[in-house]
Amino acid sequence: MIRTNHELLDFFSKNCEENEFIKYEQFHPGKKIINQGSLVRGVYIIEKGIGKCYVEEENGKIFIQEFFGKGEILGEVEIFDDALSFSNVEAVTRISAYRIEKNDFYKLIEKKNEFGIILFKAMAVKLRNTAKRASSQQSYPLEYNLKKLLQLSSAETEHISKNDMASYLGITLRSLNRKIKQIQKNDP
């Protein structure tokens, strides 16, 4: 549920000292890191903490696409295609992150072949995970997906509110509570 990328984090931890253009920022819970519909000027790599990536629809409904943890990169898609952000990214817990401006990001890709390979692998994993999740939500009933979510370790889910779980599953809080009661009743 909470995506991580230790290879990317290791790369930035090792290269932060020698590249003065890599900045370090912190975000408190509830602070937006990327705003939907805004221009993204740089990318972030999460060192510590958990962020949620979500889309806010015109009708006010929120759909959480993913939860990101250590080593996950944010804003790279928008940087590559010069598009406005299609989603928000908000700190769930306190986040410490590396930040690289767009031009420096491109320079780092040119200078460090290793970074380019790690970046492409990270994007491929994101794409694969998105496809697997969409497929699972379409192929299996809500009860199956909720059970999978509830089976995650408490360390993974302790910072995730019920509202966020409902938004992640694409249902209302009321439906989530009803389904949890039903599962508890059927699985003593």
Backbone torsions as a table, in degrees:
resi	resn	phi	psi	omega
1	MET	NA	-44.8	177.8
2	ILE	-98.7	111.9	-177.0
3	ARG	-76.7	140.3	176.6
4	THR	-134.2	162.1	177.7
5	ASN	-148.2	91.4	-176.1
6	HIS	-70.5	-31.3	179.1
7	GLU	-63.6	-44.7	179.5
8	LEU	-67.5	-41.0	178.1
9	LEU	-63.0	-42.8	177.9
10	ASP	-59.9	-42.5	179.9
11	PHE	-59.6	-47.4	-177.2
12	PHE	-71.3	-35.5	177.1
13	SER	-60.8	-41.0	-178.9
14	LYS	-75.2	-33.8	-173.1
15	ASN	-98.1	-5.0	-177.3
16	CYS	-64.0	-41.1	-176.9
17	GLU	-63.2	-42.5	-174.3
18	GLU	-83.3	-9.4	-179.4
19	ASN	-118.6	98.6	-176.1
20	GLU	-65.2	-15.3	179.6
21	PHE	-81.2	-8.3	175.3
22	ILE	-85.1	113.9	-178.0
23	LYS	-96.8	163.3	-179.9
24	TYR	-122.1	125.7	-178.8
25	GLU	-130.6	157.7	176.6
26	GLN	-127.6	147.3	-178.9
27	PHE	-133.3	133.5	177.8
28	HIS	-83.4	156.9	177.7
29	PRO	-52.4	134.8	-179.6
30	GLY	92.6	-14.1	-179.5
31	LYS	-78.4	130.8	177.1
32	LYS	-80.2	132.4	178.2
33	ILE	-93.7	-40.8	176.4
34	ILE	-130.6	136.0	-179.3
35	ASN	-107.0	131.0	176.6
36	GLN	-57.0	132.9	178.1
37	GLY	83.9	2.9	-179.3
38	SER	-107.1	158.3	176.0
39	LEU	-74.1	133.6	178.4
40	VAL	-99.4	123.0	-175.2
41	ARG	-100.8	-6.6	-179.5
42	GLY	-165.2	173.8	178.9
43	VAL	-111.7	157.7	177.8
44	TYR	-124.2	141.6	171.9
45	ILE	-120.2	119.5	-175.8
46	ILE	-72.5	123.8	174.7
47	GLU	-87.9	-46.2	179.4
48	LYS	-142.7	148.1	174.2
49	GLY	108.0	179.2	-177.8
50	ILE	-130.1	133.9	175.5
51	GLY	-123.6	154.8	175.5
52	LYS	-116.8	137.2	177.7
53	CYS	-105.9	122.8	-176.2
54	TYR	-146.0	157.3	176.0
55	VAL	-109.3	132.9	174.6
56	GLU	-104.5	115.5	-177.8
57	GLU	-75.3	164.2	-179.4
58	GLU	-60.2	-27.8	179.7
59	ASN	-84.1	5.6	177.8
60	GLY	90.2	-8.6	179.3
61	LYS	-72.7	146.7	-179.4
62	ILE	-114.4	135.3	174.5
63	PHE	-124.1	115.5	179.1
64	ILE	-81.2	121.5	179.4
65	GLN	-80.9	-40.8	-174.4
66	GLU	-165.8	157.3	170.3
67	PHE	-109.5	132.9	-177.1
68	PHE	-115.8	138.5	178.6
69	GLY	-124.0	-152.1	-175.3
70	LYS	-50.2	128.2	173.2
71	GLY	85.0	-7.7	-179.3
72	GLU	-74.9	144.9	-178.9
73	ILE	-101.2	140.0	-178.5
74	LEU	-125.1	135.6	174.3
75	GLY	92.8	-1.9	-175.8
76	GLU	-67.3	-36.7	-178.9
77	VAL	-63.4	-45.9	-179.5
78	GLU	-64.7	-35.8	178.9
79	ILE	-65.6	-41.9	-177.2
80	PHE	-69.8	-35.5	-177.1
81	ASP	-109.0	10.3	177.5
82	ASP	51.0	39.7	-179.9
83	ALA	-107.5	159.8	172.5
84	LEU	-68.1	152.7	-178.2
85	SER	-64.3	133.8	178.8
86	PHE	-91.1	-1.7	-179.7
87	SER	-150.2	169.8	173.3
88	ASN	-99.8	151.2	167.3
89	VAL	-128.1	125.2	-175.3
90	GLU	-128.7	142.3	177.6
91	ALA	-71.1	126.6	173.3
92	VAL	-88.6	-44.2	173.2
93	THR	-117.1	178.0	175.9
94	ARG	-62.6	129.7	-178.7
95	ILE	-115.8	133.8	168.2
96	SER	-110.8	131.9	-174.9
97	ALA	-145.1	150.3	169.8
98	TYR	-84.7	142.4	178.7
99	ARG	-127.0	136.4	177.5
100	ILE	-132.5	126.5	176.8
101	GLU	-66.0	155.7	-174.8
102	LYS	-50.8	-53.2	-177.1
103	ASN	-63.2	-39.3	178.4
104	ASP	-69.0	-33.2	176.4
105	PHE	-61.0	-46.8	178.1
106	TYR	-63.4	-40.4	178.6
107	LYS	-62.8	-41.3	179.7
108	LEU	-63.8	-38.7	177.2
109	ILE	-63.0	-42.1	-179.8
110	GLU	-67.6	-40.3	-175.5
111	LYS	-78.1	-34.3	-172.9
112	LYS	-119.3	98.6	178.2
113	ASN	-57.0	-36.6	179.8
114	GLU	-57.3	-41.3	-179.8
115	PHE	-64.5	-43.8	179.0
116	GLY	-57.7	-42.7	-180.0
117	ILE	-66.2	-45.4	179.0
118	ILE	-61.6	-41.5	-179.6
119	LEU	-63.9	-45.5	178.8
120	PHE	-64.0	-38.6	177.2
121	LYS	-63.4	-41.9	-179.9
122	ALA	-62.4	-42.1	179.7
123	MET	-67.9	-37.3	178.1
124	ALA	-64.7	-41.2	178.6
125	VAL	-64.3	-42.9	177.7
126	LYS	-59.5	-45.1	180.0
127	LEU	-63.4	-45.0	179.7
128	ARG	-62.5	-45.6	-179.1
129	ASN	-63.7	-39.0	178.1
130	THR	-63.7	-44.0	179.6
131	ALA	-65.2	-42.5	179.8
132	LYS	-64.0	-41.0	-179.7
133	ARG	-67.1	-43.7	178.2
134	ALA	-61.4	-42.3	179.4
135	SER	-64.0	-43.6	-179.7
136	SER	-63.3	-42.9	-179.1
137	GLN	-67.8	-29.0	178.8
138	GLN	-83.0	-32.7	-171.6
139	SER	-90.3	-25.4	-175.0
140	TYR	-118.0	151.6	178.8
141	PRO	-69.1	161.1	-180.0
142	LEU	-52.8	-42.1	-177.5
143	GLU	-56.9	-42.5	179.4
144	TYR	-62.5	-48.2	-178.7
145	ASN	-66.0	-36.3	177.9
146	LEU	-68.0	-42.5	177.9
147	LYS	-60.1	-41.4	177.3
148	LYS	-60.7	-43.0	179.4
149	LEU	-65.3	-42.8	-178.5
150	LEU	-71.0	-20.9	179.6
151	GLN	-79.6	-11.6	178.2
152	LEU	-62.9	153.2	-178.4
153	SER	-61.5	150.2	179.4
154	SER	-63.1	-27.3	177.6
155	ALA	-62.7	-34.0	179.6
156	GLU	-76.7	-35.5	-172.1
157	THR	-104.2	-3.2	-174.5
158	GLU	-61.0	-26.0	-178.9
159	HIS	-97.1	-0.6	-177.0
160	ILE	-95.8	119.6	-179.2
161	SER	-75.0	163.2	176.2
162	LYS	-62.6	-37.5	176.8
163	ASN	-59.1	-43.9	179.3
164	ASP	-67.0	-37.6	176.5
165	MET	-61.5	-43.6	179.2
166	ALA	-62.7	-44.5	179.4
167	SER	-64.9	-34.3	177.8
168	TYR	-65.6	-36.8	179.6
169	LEU	-86.7	-8.2	178.9
170	GLY	76.4	31.3	-179.1
171	ILE	-130.0	173.6	177.4
172	THR	-83.8	162.4	177.2
173	LEU	-61.7	-39.5	179.2
174	ARG	-60.6	-44.0	178.2
175	SER	-64.6	-38.6	178.6
176	LEU	-61.8	-49.9	-179.3
177	ASN	-60.9	-41.4	179.3
178	ARG	-63.0	-42.7	-178.2
179	LYS	-69.6	-37.2	177.7
180	ILE	-63.5	-44.4	177.6
181	LYS	-60.0	-42.6	179.9
182	GLN	-62.5	-43.1	179.5
183	ILE	-65.4	-43.7	179.3
184	GLN	-63.2	-36.0	179.5
185	LYS	-69.0	-41.2	-176.8
186	ASN	-82.6	-24.4	-178.6
187	ASP	-119.2	80.1	-176.8
188	PRO	-66.4	NA	NA
